[in-house]
Amino acid sequence: MLAVFFSAPCARGLAAAENVEQLSPQGYVNDFAGVMDTDSRQRIGALCEELDQRADAQLAVVTIHTLDGDPVQDFASRLFQKWGVGPKGKDRGVLVLLAVNDRQYWTEVGYGLEPILPDGKVGGFGRQMLPLLRQGQYGAALLQISSQLAATIAQDRGVTLNQGAPSAPPAEPTEPSFYGIPPALLNLLVLLLIFGGWRVLAFLFALGALSRYRRGRGYRGGWWIGRMGGWGAGGWGGYGGSGGGGGFGGFGGGGSGGGGAGGSW
């Protein structure tokens, strides 16, 4: 009885684990974990198809359940090489991997795209999708980073893509302020000063100065970037299901050298 109880979770874990050698591309989008919404999957597929046809580059988007203990960058690099993402001889390919149960991601960049997609830029794209990943909006997160990668590649080729994520809405207008102090708080500070609360006022300004000092030091948390690495907010940067995309004709045989970036959420 106990053996059955304890072996059930293990069996489920083994069933969920993916092996690089057993994964075959079903399209530009490969949602093996089954976590992407239909709209995002279709839009990414259309974006990847347009990128392939107009910018001579290939983008593969992959979700899996678990890495089963493998480092995320190693898994992504091996999968990239196995599938051969990008045109052969040009190596203009990118692979975005999401390991859902492990809460890790990695973007692997082909040799030919490293000059326009350096580790720092790719790491920035990854960090921008963290809020969506933490909300469980995996399809939206992958659409966002795919659109950023594709736009960068297309711009380098002098091409404007029609597909991708919509532009961000304009920022909400903010109330006018005095040196960044909202009007309501400014009124309160004036009242404190008038009625003898100068000690409280001095304390508040001291807190503000300390806050600005901390922001100025650029603390980020934990991300890795660049082939030499460096600890920094939820990620590393590179040393190194169901498909989407109606016009997918297979990947071209491109290679990568381990460049890219990734992290966790």
Secondary structure, 3 states (H helix, E strand, C coil): CHHHHHHHHHHHHHHHECCHHHCCCCCCEEECCCCCCHHHHHHHHHHHHHHHHHHCCEEEEEEECECCCCCHHHHHHHHHHHHCCCECCCCCEEEEEEECCCCEEEEEEEHHHCCCCCHHHHHHHHHHCHHHHHCCCHHHHHHHHHHHHHHHHHHHCCCCCCCCCCCCCCCCCCCCCECCECHHHHHHHHHHHHCCCHHHHHHHHHHHHHHHHHHHCCCCCCCCCCCCCCCCCCEEECCCCCEECCCCCCCCECCEEEEEEEEEC
